[in-house]
Amino acid sequence: MRGSADPPPPKDVDTTTPSFARVYDYFLGGKDNFEVDRAVGDKVLALVPEASVVAQGNRTAIERAVRYLAGEVGIDQFVDIGSGLPTTSNVHQFATAVNPRAHVVYVDNDPIVLAHGRALLAEDGVATVIQADLLQPEKIFESPELRALIDLSRPVAIILAAIIHHVPDEQDPRAVVRRLHDFVAPGSHFVLTHLHDSGDDPSLNEAKRLIQRDLGGSIFRSPEQIRSFLDGLEILEPGVVPVTAWRPNGPSGELEHPLHTQMVAALARRN
């Protein structure tokens, strides 16, 4: 889809192996990706041209959740773990559009996210990006950069967008999410999106195999498994549903392609 030569990559960025964050950026029409990422993206799009719609639907569901939390709930602190690359629309823009006092910390373990994020996040005092790993939450929440923007004695919104499906079962993703509860105050909310296994569909199976093989650890899980990641929290309406059906601005339309059920969203509160 793009034929121009890539610019020199940031230092310490591996451009020989595809990155889920960069393929996702490609699906969103971004520019922070490389030939190896576009090759995988193009293979997926050749099998299922609607794949980019799912990426866009995921982003829209996150926008709806953040706007709801910042506007109606009044939360003004967001921690986006596994944030991926900055795009043309980001969590801090969604939040500050309805709550000018909002602050956002982006967290990712990919060095390219840190390199691009710090260059693009020009809103001084509104947002920052730190390099840390979901599996080491103490390093996230003890970070001086996070503490400078986030008051952990008050409610926080934790964004887990398309990240838990990279945690294999042997690392106990349920426990990984549960550990995050210990770092946030009552009244905090968790936004979760996750790849969903809606059953055997020949039109999707090859694309799913490609994603799992080339992007490493992208696990499609059942609704029951995904719901269990929010144990100990109150799951708010409408529950765990496809991203295109999560609180749409208008009436929920038909899911016109089976792929549209392959990513689900949920919002939960720590009481």
C-alpha atoms as an extended CHARMM CRD file, in Angstrom:
* protein
*
       271  EXT
         1         1  MET       CA              0.0000000000        0.0000000000        0.0000000000  PROA      1               0.0000000000
         2         2  ARG       CA              3.0030000000        2.2890000000        0.3720000000  PROA      2               0.0000000000
         3         3  GLY       CA              5.9870000000        2.2200000000       -1.9230000000  PROA      3               0.0000000000
         4         4  SER       CA              8.2630000000        5.0160000000       -0.7100000000  PROA      4               0.0000000000
         5         5  ALA       CA             11.5550000000        4.2000000000        0.9800000000  PROA      5               0.0000000000
         6         6  ASP       CA             11.5750000000        4.0720000000        4.7610000000  PROA      6               0.0000000000
         7         7  PRO       CA             13.4640000000        6.7730000000        6.6840000000  PROA      7               0.0000000000
         8         8  PRO       CA             16.3090000000        5.6350000000        8.9420000000  PROA      8               0.0000000000
         9         9  PRO       CA             14.8050000000        3.8950000000       12.0010000000  PROA      9               0.0000000000
        10        10  PRO       CA             15.3020000000        5.2480000000       15.5150000000  PROA      10              0.0000000000
        11        11  LYS       CA             18.2490000000        3.8100000000       17.4220000000  PROA      11              0.0000000000
        12        12  ASP       CA             17.7820000000        0.2840000000       18.8650000000  PROA      12              0.0000000000
        13        13  VAL       CA             14.6610000000       -0.3820000000       16.7630000000  PROA      13              0.0000000000
        14        14  ASP       CA             14.5360000000       -3.7970000000       15.0690000000  PROA      14              0.0000000000
        15        15  THR       CA             13.2150000000       -3.4210000000       11.5330000000  PROA      15              0.0000000000
        16        16  THR       CA             13.8390000000       -7.0540000000       10.5460000000  PROA      16              0.0000000000
        17        17  THR       CA             10.9370000000       -8.4650000000       12.5810000000  PROA      17              0.0000000000
        18        18  PRO       CA              7.3220000000       -7.3000000000       12.2270000000  PROA      18              0.0000000000
        19        19  SER       CA              5.8270000000       -5.4940000000       15.2050000000  PROA      19              0.0000000000
        20        20  PHE       CA              2.1440000000       -5.7390000000       16.1230000000  PROA      20              0.0000000000
        21        21  ALA       CA              2.1610000000       -2.0380000000       17.0790000000  PROA      21              0.0000000000
        22        22  ARG       CA              3.5660000000       -1.0500000000       13.6930000000  PROA      22              0.0000000000
        23        23  VAL       CA              1.2170000000       -3.3290000000       11.7030000000  PROA      23              0.0000000000
        24        24  TYR       CA             -1.6690000000       -1.8130000000       13.6650000000  PROA      24              0.0000000000
        25        25  ASP       CA             -0.3370000000        1.6370000000       12.8110000000  PROA      25              0.0000000000
        26        26  TYR       CA             -0.2840000000        0.5910000000        9.1510000000  PROA      26              0.0000000000
        27        27  PHE       CA             -3.9210000000       -0.5380000000        9.3020000000  PROA      27              0.0000000000
        28        28  LEU       CA             -4.8150000000        2.8640000000       10.7700000000  PROA      28              0.0000000000
        29        29  GLY       CA             -3.0690000000        4.6540000000        7.8940000000  PROA      29              0.0000000000
        30        30  GLY       CA             -0.1010000000        5.7420000000        9.9960000000  PROA      30              0.0000000000
        31        31  LYS       CA              3.4620000000        6.3260000000        8.8460000000  PROA      31              0.0000000000
        32        32  ASP       CA              5.4470000000        4.7960000000       11.7090000000  PROA      32              0.0000000000
        33        33  ASN       CA              5.9370000000        1.3570000000       10.1760000000  PROA      33              0.0000000000
        34        34  PHE       CA              8.4820000000       -0.4130000000        8.0010000000  PROA      34              0.0000000000
        35        35  GLU       CA              8.5200000000       -2.6990000000        4.9840000000  PROA      35              0.0000000000
        36        36  VAL       CA              8.5230000000       -5.8350000000        7.1540000000  PROA      36              0.0000000000
        37        37  ASP       CA              5.3560000000       -4.6210000000        8.8920000000  PROA      37              0.0000000000
        38        38  ARG       CA              3.6010000000       -3.6590000000        5.6690000000  PROA      38              0.0000000000
        39        39  ALA       CA              4.4040000000       -7.0670000000        4.1730000000  PROA      39              0.0000000000
        40        40  VAL       CA              2.4960000000       -8.7830000000        6.9840000000  PROA      40              0.0000000000
        41        41  GLY       CA             -0.2720000000       -6.2040000000        6.8480000000  PROA      41              0.0000000000
        42        42  ASP       CA             -0.6960000000       -6.6650000000        3.1180000000  PROA      42              0.0000000000
        43        43  LYS       CA             -0.9110000000      -10.4430000000        3.5090000000  PROA      43              0.0000000000
        44        44  VAL       CA             -3.7090000000      -10.0270000000        6.0650000000  PROA      44              0.0000000000
        45        45  LEU       CA             -5.5040000000       -7.4740000000        3.8770000000  PROA      45              0.0000000000
        46        46  ALA       CA             -5.2310000000       -9.7760000000        0.8620000000  PROA      46              0.0000000000
        47        47  LEU       CA             -7.0080000000      -12.5020000000        2.8360000000  PROA      47              0.0000000000
        48        48  VAL       CA             -9.4860000000      -10.2150000000        4.6250000000  PROA      48              0.0000000000
        49        49  PRO       CA             -9.7350000000       -6.6750000000        3.1790000000  PROA      49              0.0000000000
        50        50  GLU       CA            -11.8890000000       -5.6590000000        6.1680000000  PROA      50              0.0000000000
        51        51  ALA       CA             -8.9940000000       -6.0940000000        8.6310000000  PROA      51              0.0000000000
        52        52  SER       CA             -8.3470000000       -2.3600000000        8.7840000000  PROA      52              0.0000000000
        53        53  VAL       CA            -11.9950000000       -1.8420000000        9.7930000000  PROA      53              0.0000000000
        54        54  VAL       CA            -11.3740000000       -3.8710000000       12.9540000000  PROA      54              0.0000000000
        55        55  ALA       CA             -8.3380000000       -1.7300000000       13.8380000000  PROA      55              0.0000000000
        56        56  GLN       CA            -10.4000000000        1.4040000000       13.3030000000  PROA      56              0.0000000000
        57        57  GLY       CA            -13.2950000000       -0.0670000000       15.2950000000  PROA      57              0.0000000000
        58        58  ASN       CA            -10.9560000000       -0.8060000000       18.1740000000  PROA      58              0.0000000000
        59        59  ARG       CA             -9.7310000000        2.7920000000       18.1340000000  PROA      59              0.0000000000
        60        60  THR       CA            -13.2850000000        4.1280000000       18.0400000000  PROA      60              0.0000000000
        61        61  ALA       CA            -14.3320000000        1.9790000000       21.0210000000  PROA      61              0.0000000000
        62        62  ILE       CA            -11.3750000000        3.3310000000       23.0000000000  PROA      62              0.0000000000
        63        63  GLU       CA            -12.3790000000        6.8860000000       22.0730000000  PROA      63              0.0000000000
        64        64  ARG       CA            -15.9510000000        6.3020000000       23.2630000000  PROA      64              0.0000000000
        65        65  ALA       CA            -14.7670000000        4.8100000000       26.5500000000  PROA      65              0.0000000000
        66        66  VAL       CA            -12.2570000000        7.5850000000       27.2340000000  PROA      66              0.0000000000
        67        67  ARG       CA            -14.7370000000       10.3360000000       26.4180000000  PROA      67              0.0000000000
        68        68  TYR       CA            -17.3220000000        8.7030000000       28.6760000000  PROA      68              0.0000000000
        69        69  LEU       CA            -14.8620000000        8.3860000000       31.5610000000  PROA      69              0.0000000000
        70        70  ALA       CA            -13.4350000000       11.8980000000       31.1960000000  PROA      70              0.0000000000
        71        71  GLY       CA            -16.7880000000       13.5730000000       30.6220000000  PROA      71              0.0000000000
        72        72  GLU       CA            -19.5350000000       11.6910000000       32.4460000000  PROA      72              0.0000000000
        73        73  VAL       CA            -17.5300000000        9.9520000000       35.1740000000  PROA      73              0.0000000000
        74        74  GLY       CA            -15.0940000000       12.8340000000       35.6590000000  PROA      74              0.0000000000
        75        75  ILE       CA            -11.8780000000       10.8320000000       35.6250000000  PROA      75              0.0000000000
        76        76  ASP       CA             -8.9250000000       13.0240000000       34.7110000000  PROA      76              0.0000000000
        77        77  GLN       CA             -6.0850000000       10.4610000000       34.9440000000  PROA      77              0.0000000000
        78        78  PHE       CA             -5.3930000000        7.7950000000       32.3400000000  PROA      78              0.0000000000
        79        79  VAL       CA             -2.6620000000        5.1600000000       32.0930000000  PROA      79              0.0000000000
        80        80  ASP       CA             -2.5740000000        3.5070000000       28.6530000000  PROA      80              0.0000000000
        81        81  ILE       CA             -0.5910000000        0.2620000000       29.0240000000  PROA      81              0.0000000000
        82        82  GLY       CA              0.5840000000       -1.2830000000       25.7760000000  PROA      82              0.0000000000
        83        83  SER       CA             -0.3110000000        1.9710000000       24.0890000000  PROA      83              0.0000000000
        84        84  GLY       CA              1.3830000000        1.3090000000       20.7740000000  PROA      84              0.0000000000
        85        85  LEU       CA              2.4610000000        4.0810000000       18.4620000000  PROA      85              0.0000000000
        86        86  PRO       CA              0.9010000000        7.5430000000       18.6070000000  PROA      86              0.0000000000
        87        87  THR       CA             -1.6340000000        8.0410000000       15.8250000000  PROA      87              0.0000000000
        88        88  THR       CA             -3.5530000000       10.9960000000       14.4550000000  PROA      88              0.0000000000
        89        89  SER       CA             -5.9740000000       10.5520000000       17.3830000000  PROA      89              0.0000000000
        90        90  ASN       CA             -4.7460000000        9.5750000000       20.8410000000  PROA      90              0.0000000000
        91        91  VAL       CA             -6.0920000000        9.0010000000       24.3410000000  PROA      91              0.0000000000
        92        92  HSD       CA             -4.9180000000       12.3730000000       25.6420000000  PROA      92              0.0000000000
        93        93  GLN       CA             -6.7410000000       14.1220000000       22.7950000000  PROA      93              0.0000000000
        94        94  PHE       CA             -9.9420000000       12.1660000000       23.4670000000  PROA      94              0.0000000000
        95        95  ALA       CA             -9.7300000000       12.9350000000       27.1970000000  PROA      95              0.0000000000
        96        96  THR       CA             -8.8040000000       16.6200000000       27.0790000000  PROA      96              0.0000000000
        97        97  ALA       CA            -11.5150000000       17.3040000000       24.4940000000  PROA      97              0.0000000000
        98        98  VAL       CA            -14.0880000000       16.7650000000       27.2550000000  PROA      98              0.0000000000
        99        99  ASN       CA            -11.9730000000       17.3030000000       30.3890000000  PROA      99              0.0000000000
       100       100  PRO       CA             -9.1680000000       19.8670000000       29.9600000000  PROA      100             0.0000000000
       101       101  ARG       CA             -7.6450000000       18.8160000000       33.3050000000  PROA      101             0.0000000000
       102       102  ALA       CA             -6.9230000000       15.2810000000       32.0750000000  PROA      102             0.0000000000
       103       103  HSD       CA             -3.4370000000       13.7760000000       32.1440000000  PROA      103             0.0000000000
       104       104  VAL       CA             -2.2740000000       10.6680000000       30.3190000000  PROA      104             0.0000000000
       105       105  VAL       CA              0.7140000000        8.3700000000       30.7030000000  PROA      105             0.0000000000
       106       106  TYR       CA              1.4260000000        6.0290000000       27.7890000000  PROA      106             0.0000000000
       107       107  VAL       CA              3.2950000000        2.8000000000       28.6000000000  PROA      107             0.0000000000
       108       108  ASP       CA              4.8870000000        0.4040000000       26.1220000000  PROA      108             0.0000000000
       109       109  ASN       CA              7.8540000000       -1.9560000000       26.0970000000  PROA      109             0.0000000000
       110       110  ASP       CA              8.6640000000       -1.2780000000       22.4200000000  PROA      110             0.0000000000
       111       111  PRO       CA             11.5470000000        1.2120000000       22.0590000000  PROA      111             0.0000000000
       112       112  ILE       CA             10.0530000000        2.5910000000       18.8490000000  PROA      112             0.0000000000
       113       113  VAL       CA              7.0070000000        3.7430000000       20.8370000000  PROA      113             0.0000000000
       114       114  LEU       CA              9.2520000000        5.6330000000       23.2410000000  PROA      114             0.0000000000
       115       115  ALA       CA             11.2510000000        7.1790000000       20.3920000000  PROA      115             0.0000000000
       116       116  HSD       CA              8.2380000000        8.3390000000       18.4000000000  PROA      116             0.0000000000
       117       117  GLY       CA              6.0220000000        9.0930000000       21.3790000000  PROA      117             0.0000000000
       118       118  ARG       CA              8.3500000000       11.5580000000       23.0360000000  PROA      118             0.0000000000
       119       119  ALA       CA              8.8820000000       13.3220000000       19.7300000000  PROA      119             0.0000000000
       120       120  LEU       CA              5.1680000000       13.6500000000       19.0150000000  PROA      120             0.0000000000
       121       121  LEU       CA              3.7240000000       14.3670000000       22.4660000000  PROA      121             0.0000000000
       122       122  ALA       CA              4.3030000000       18.0870000000       22.4810000000  PROA      122             0.0000000000
       123       123  GLU       CA              1.5420000000       18.9000000000       25.0050000000  PROA      123             0.0000000000
       124       124  ASP       CA              3.7950000000       19.7610000000       27.9320000000  PROA      124             0.0000000000
       125       125  GLY       CA              2.3200000000       18.6170000000       31.2310000000  PROA      125             0.0000000000
       126       126  VAL       CA             -0.5930000000       16.7720000000       29.5900000000  PROA      126             0.0000000000
       127       127  ALA       CA              0.9140000000       13.4700000000       28.4760000000  PROA      127             0.0000000000
       128       128  THR       CA              4.1310000000       11.5080000000       28.5700000000  PROA      128             0.0000000000
       129       129  VAL       CA              5.3510000000        8.0900000000       27.4710000000  PROA      129             0.0000000000
       130       130  ILE       CA              7.4450000000        5.6430000000       29.4700000000  PROA      130             0.0000000000
       131       131  GLN       CA              9.0840000000        2.3760000000       28.4530000000  PROA      131             0.0000000000
       132       132  ALA       CA              7.9390000000       -0.3870000000       30.7910000000  PROA      132             0.0000000000
       133       133  ASP       CA              6.3450000000       -3.8220000000       30.6970000000  PROA      133             0.0000000000
       134       134  LEU       CA              2.8260000000       -4.8770000000       31.6540000000  PROA      134             0.0000000000
       135       135  LEU       CA              4.3360000000       -7.8770000000       33.4550000000  PROA      135             0.0000000000
       136       136  GLN       CA              6.2430000000       -5.5870000000       35.8300000000  PROA      136             0.0000000000
       137       137  PRO       CA              3.5140000000       -3.2180000000       37.0830000000  PROA      137             0.0000000000
       138       138  GLU       CA              5.5820000000       -1.9460000000       40.0010000000  PROA      138             0.0000000000
       139       139  LYS       CA              8.0070000000       -0.3740000000       37.5290000000  PROA      139             0.0000000000
       140       140  ILE       CA              5.0800000000        1.3180000000       35.7810000000  PROA      140             0.0000000000
       141       141  PHE       CA              3.4460000000        2.7640000000       38.8700000000  PROA      141             0.0000000000
       142       142  GLU       CA              6.6510000000        3.6620000000       40.6810000000  PROA      142             0.0000000000
       143       143  SER       CA              7.9900000000        5.5410000000       37.6550000000  PROA      143             0.0000000000
       144       144  PRO       CA              8.8540000000        9.1690000000       38.4970000000  PROA      144             0.0000000000
       145       145  GLU       CA              7.4340000000       10.2400000000       35.1220000000  PROA      145             0.0000000000
       146       146  LEU       CA              4.1020000000        8.6180000000       35.9550000000  PROA      146             0.0000000000
       147       147  ARG       CA              4.0260000000        9.9840000000       39.5040000000  PROA      147             0.0000000000
       148       148  ALA       CA              4.6160000000       13.4920000000       38.1460000000  PROA      148             0.0000000000
       149       149  LEU       CA              1.2720000000       13.3590000000       36.2900000000  PROA      149             0.0000000000
       150       150  ILE       CA             -0.8220000000       10.7420000000       38.1230000000  PROA      150             0.0000000000
       151       151  ASP       CA             -2.0830000000       10.8530000000       41.7180000000  PROA      151             0.0000000000
       152       152  LEU       CA             -2.6310000000        7.1930000000       42.5850000000  PROA      152             0.0000000000
       153       153  SER       CA             -4.7000000000        8.0950000000       45.6500000000  PROA      153             0.0000000000
       154       154  ARG       CA             -7.4670000000        9.1530000000       43.2560000000  PROA      154             0.0000000000
       155       155  PRO       CA             -9.3370000000        7.1110000000       40.6190000000  PROA      155             0.0000000000
       156       156  VAL       CA             -7.4400000000        6.3020000000       37.4380000000  PROA      156             0.0000000000
       157       157  ALA       CA             -8.5560000000        4.8240000000       34.1270000000  PROA      157             0.0000000000
       158       158  ILE       CA             -6.3580000000        1.9320000000       33.0030000000  PROA      158             0.0000000000
       159       159  ILE       CA             -6.4530000000        1.3400000000       29.2420000000  PROA      159             0.0000000000
       160       160  LEU       CA             -5.6170000000       -2.2170000000       28.1470000000  PROA      160             0.0000000000
       161       161  ALA       CA             -6.2670000000       -1.9410000000       24.4250000000  PROA      161             0.0000000000
       162       162  ALA       CA             -5.2820000000       -4.9820000000       22.3580000000  PROA      162             0.0000000000
       163       163  ILE       CA             -2.5520000000       -5.9620000000       24.8240000000  PROA      163             0.0000000000
       164       164  ILE       CA             -3.8180000000       -8.8720000000       26.9720000000  PROA      164             0.0000000000
       165       165  HSD       CA             -4.1650000000      -11.1030000000       23.9170000000  PROA      165             0.0000000000
       166       166  HSD       CA             -0.3460000000      -10.9920000000       23.7340000000  PROA      166             0.0000000000
       167       167  VAL       CA             -0.0610000000      -12.5500000000       27.2130000000  PROA      167             0.0000000000
       168       168  PRO       CA              0.0930000000      -16.3690000000       26.8550000000  PROA      168             0.0000000000
       169       169  ASP       CA             -1.9220000000      -18.6130000000       29.1470000000  PROA      169             0.0000000000
       170       170  GLU       CA              1.2190000000      -19.8570000000       30.8980000000  PROA      170             0.0000000000
       171       171  GLN       CA              1.8400000000      -16.2980000000       32.1350000000  PROA      171             0.0000000000
       172       172  ASP       CA             -1.6960000000      -16.2120000000       33.6160000000  PROA      172             0.0000000000
       173       173  PRO       CA             -3.2500000000      -13.1130000000       31.9950000000  PROA      173             0.0000000000
       174       174  ARG       CA             -6.0150000000      -13.1180000000       34.6090000000  PROA      174             0.0000000000
       175       175  ALA       CA             -3.4130000000      -12.6670000000       37.3680000000  PROA      175             0.0000000000
       176       176  VAL       CA             -1.5750000000      -10.0650000000       35.2720000000  PROA      176             0.0000000000
       177       177  VAL       CA             -4.6750000000       -7.8560000000       35.1520000000  PROA      177             0.0000000000
       178       178  ARG       CA             -5.5440000000       -8.5900000000       38.7760000000  PROA      178             0.0000000000
       179       179  ARG       CA             -2.1340000000       -7.3040000000       39.9190000000  PROA      179             0.0000000000
       180       180  LEU       CA             -2.9770000000       -3.9160000000       38.4410000000  PROA      180             0.0000000000
       181       181  HSD       CA             -5.8820000000       -3.5790000000       40.9110000000  PROA      181             0.0000000000
       182       182  ASP       CA             -3.3850000000       -3.1950000000       43.7550000000  PROA      182             0.0000000000
       183       183  PHE       CA             -1.9440000000        0.0170000000       42.3310000000  PROA      183             0.0000000000
       184       184  VAL       CA             -5.1550000000        2.0060000000       41.7790000000  PROA      184             0.0000000000
       185       185  ALA       CA             -7.7790000000        3.5320000000       44.0520000000  PROA      185             0.0000000000
       186       186  PRO       CA            -11.4340000000        2.4800000000       44.3430000000  PROA      186             0.0000000000
       187       187  GLY       CA            -13.4680000000        4.1560000000       41.6320000000  PROA      187             0.0000000000
       188       188  SER       CA            -10.7870000000        3.3940000000       39.0530000000  PROA      188             0.0000000000
       189       189  HSD       CA            -11.9080000000        1.9480000000       35.7280000000  PROA      189             0.0000000000
       190       190  PHE       CA            -10.4100000000       -0.5950000000       33.3440000000  PROA      190             0.0000000000
       191       191  VAL       CA            -10.9440000000       -0.4380000000       29.5660000000  PROA      191             0.0000000000
       192       192  LEU       CA            -10.1730000000       -3.7510000000       27.8590000000  PROA      192             0.0000000000
       193       193  THR       CA            -10.1660000000       -4.7350000000       24.1920000000  PROA      193             0.0000000000
       194       194  HSD       CA             -9.1340000000       -8.2380000000       23.1280000000  PROA      194             0.0000000000
       195       195  LEU       CA             -9.0590000000      -10.5330000000       20.1010000000  PROA      195             0.0000000000
       196       196  HSD       CA            -12.1330000000      -12.7610000000       20.2330000000  PROA      196             0.0000000000
       197       197  ASP       CA            -12.4980000000      -16.3290000000       19.0050000000  PROA      197             0.0000000000
       198       198  SER       CA            -16.0090000000      -16.3900000000       17.5880000000  PROA      198             0.0000000000
       199       199  GLY       CA            -15.6730000000      -19.9340000000       16.2860000000  PROA      199             0.0000000000
       200       200  ASP       CA            -14.4730000000      -21.6790000000       13.1590000000  PROA      200             0.0000000000
       201       201  ASP       CA            -14.9000000000      -19.5620000000       10.0260000000  PROA      201             0.0000000000
       202       202  PRO       CA            -12.9960000000      -20.6210000000        6.8790000000  PROA      202             0.0000000000
       203       203  SER       CA            -12.9280000000      -17.0280000000        5.6190000000  PROA      203             0.0000000000
       204       204  LEU       CA            -11.0140000000      -15.9240000000        8.7220000000  PROA      204             0.0000000000
       205       205  ASN       CA             -8.9290000000      -18.8870000000        9.7980000000  PROA      205             0.0000000000
       206       206  GLU       CA             -6.0010000000      -18.2600000000        7.4350000000  PROA      206             0.0000000000
       207       207  ALA       CA             -5.8080000000      -14.5970000000        8.4650000000  PROA      207             0.0000000000
       208       208  LYS       CA             -5.8660000000      -15.6320000000       12.1440000000  PROA      208             0.0000000000
       209       209  ARG       CA             -3.0590000000      -18.1390000000       11.5540000000  PROA      209             0.0000000000
       210       210  LEU       CA             -1.0310000000      -15.4740000000        9.7800000000  PROA      210             0.0000000000
       211       211  ILE       CA             -1.4700000000      -13.0100000000       12.6500000000  PROA      211             0.0000000000
       212       212  GLN       CA             -0.5380000000      -15.6470000000       15.2280000000  PROA      212             0.0000000000
       213       213  ARG       CA              2.5100000000      -16.8540000000       13.2640000000  PROA      213             0.0000000000
       214       214  ASP       CA              4.0220000000      -13.5660000000       12.1060000000  PROA      214             0.0000000000
       215       215  LEU       CA              3.0340000000      -11.2750000000       14.9760000000  PROA      215             0.0000000000
       216       216  GLY       CA              3.7670000000      -13.7070000000       17.7720000000  PROA      216             0.0000000000
       217       217  GLY       CA              1.3760000000      -14.5210000000       20.5830000000  PROA      217             0.0000000000
       218       218  SER       CA             -1.7750000000      -12.9130000000       19.2400000000  PROA      218             0.0000000000
       219       219  ILE       CA             -4.2470000000      -15.1940000000       21.0300000000  PROA      219             0.0000000000
       220       220  PHE       CA             -7.9430000000      -15.3170000000       20.1220000000  PROA      220             0.0000000000
       221       221  ARG       CA             -9.9320000000      -16.1870000000       23.2550000000  PROA      221             0.0000000000
       222       222  SER       CA            -13.5040000000      -17.0700000000       24.1610000000  PROA      222             0.0000000000
       223       223  PRO       CA            -15.9490000000      -14.5730000000       25.7270000000  PROA      223             0.0000000000
       224       224  GLU       CA            -15.7310000000      -16.4850000000       29.0240000000  PROA      224             0.0000000000
       225       225  GLN       CA            -11.9460000000      -16.2460000000       29.0950000000  PROA      225             0.0000000000
       226       226  ILE       CA            -11.9870000000      -12.5360000000       28.2610000000  PROA      226             0.0000000000
       227       227  ARG       CA            -14.6330000000      -11.8340000000       30.8860000000  PROA      227             0.0000000000
       228       228  SER       CA            -12.5320000000      -13.6520000000       33.4980000000  PROA      228             0.0000000000
       229       229  PHE       CA             -9.7420000000      -11.0950000000       33.0500000000  PROA      229             0.0000000000
       230       230  LEU       CA            -12.0640000000       -8.5820000000       34.7120000000  PROA      230             0.0000000000
       231       231  ASP       CA            -12.8170000000      -10.7390000000       37.7760000000  PROA      231             0.0000000000
       232       232  GLY       CA            -12.9330000000       -8.6160000000       40.9080000000  PROA      232             0.0000000000
       233       233  LEU       CA            -14.2980000000       -5.6600000000       38.9470000000  PROA      233             0.0000000000
       234       234  GLU       CA            -17.8480000000       -4.6070000000       38.1090000000  PROA      234             0.0000000000
       235       235  ILE       CA            -18.3400000000       -4.9740000000       34.3570000000  PROA      235             0.0000000000
       236       236  LEU       CA            -20.4710000000       -2.0890000000       33.1190000000  PROA      236             0.0000000000
       237       237  GLU       CA            -23.0710000000       -2.1330000000       30.3650000000  PROA      237             0.0000000000
       238       238  PRO       CA            -23.1610000000       -3.3510000000       27.6400000000  PROA      238             0.0000000000
       239       239  GLY       CA            -20.6970000000       -6.0010000000       28.8630000000  PROA      239             0.0000000000
       240       240  VAL       CA            -18.1790000000       -7.7450000000       26.6240000000  PROA      240             0.0000000000
       241       241  VAL       CA            -19.2940000000       -6.9850000000       23.0590000000  PROA      241             0.0000000000
       242       242  PRO       CA            -17.7270000000       -6.4400000000       19.6050000000  PROA      242             0.0000000000
       243       243  VAL       CA            -15.8870000000       -3.1280000000       19.4150000000  PROA      243             0.0000000000
       244       244  THR       CA            -18.2720000000       -1.8600000000       16.7370000000  PROA      244             0.0000000000
       245       245  ALA       CA            -21.1940000000       -2.4620000000       19.1350000000  PROA      245             0.0000000000
       246       246  TRP       CA            -19.6500000000       -0.9370000000       22.2670000000  PROA      246             0.0000000000
       247       247  ARG       CA            -21.8250000000        2.1250000000       23.0500000000  PROA      247             0.0000000000
       248       248  PRO       CA            -22.1470000000        3.3870000000       19.4660000000  PROA      248             0.0000000000
       249       249  ASN       CA            -23.1680000000        7.0140000000       19.0670000000  PROA      249             0.0000000000
       250       250  GLY       CA            -26.2440000000        5.8910000000       17.1500000000  PROA      250             0.0000000000
       251       251  PRO       CA            -28.1930000000        2.6300000000       16.8790000000  PROA      251             0.0000000000
       252       252  SER       CA            -25.9400000000       -0.4050000000       16.7120000000  PROA      252             0.0000000000
       253       253  GLY       CA            -25.7720000000       -1.5500000000       13.0940000000  PROA      253             0.0000000000
       254       254  GLU       CA            -25.4460000000       -5.0230000000       11.6960000000  PROA      254             0.0000000000
       255       255  LEU       CA            -22.0610000000       -6.7290000000       11.9760000000  PROA      255             0.0000000000
       256       256  GLU       CA            -21.7960000000       -7.0610000000        8.2210000000  PROA      256             0.0000000000
       257       257  HSD       CA            -18.6540000000       -9.1940000000        8.1670000000  PROA      257             0.0000000000
       258       258  PRO       CA            -17.6160000000      -12.0710000000       10.4940000000  PROA      258             0.0000000000
       259       259  LEU       CA            -14.3140000000      -10.3010000000       11.1530000000  PROA      259             0.0000000000
       260       260  HSD       CA            -16.1870000000       -7.5440000000       12.9730000000  PROA      260             0.0000000000
       261       261  THR       CA            -16.7530000000       -9.9300000000       15.8660000000  PROA      261             0.0000000000
       262       262  GLN       CA            -13.0350000000      -10.6920000000       16.2200000000  PROA      262             0.0000000000
       263       263  MET       CA            -12.2720000000       -7.8220000000       18.6100000000  PROA      263             0.0000000000
       264       264  VAL       CA            -14.3640000000       -7.1520000000       21.7060000000  PROA      264             0.0000000000
       265       265  ALA       CA            -14.4150000000       -4.3420000000       24.2540000000  PROA      265             0.0000000000
       266       266  ALA       CA            -15.4370000000       -4.0090000000       27.8910000000  PROA      266             0.0000000000
       267       267  LEU       CA            -15.4170000000       -1.3720000000       30.6140000000  PROA      267             0.0000000000
       268       268  ALA       CA            -15.1850000000       -2.3180000000       34.3070000000  PROA      268             0.0000000000
       269       269  ARG       CA            -14.9830000000       -0.4520000000       37.6030000000  PROA      269             0.0000000000
       270       270  ARG       CA            -13.0410000000       -1.1830000000       40.7790000000  PROA      270             0.0000000000
       271       271  ASN       CA            -15.4750000000       -0.6010000000       43.6610000000  PROA      271             0.0000000000
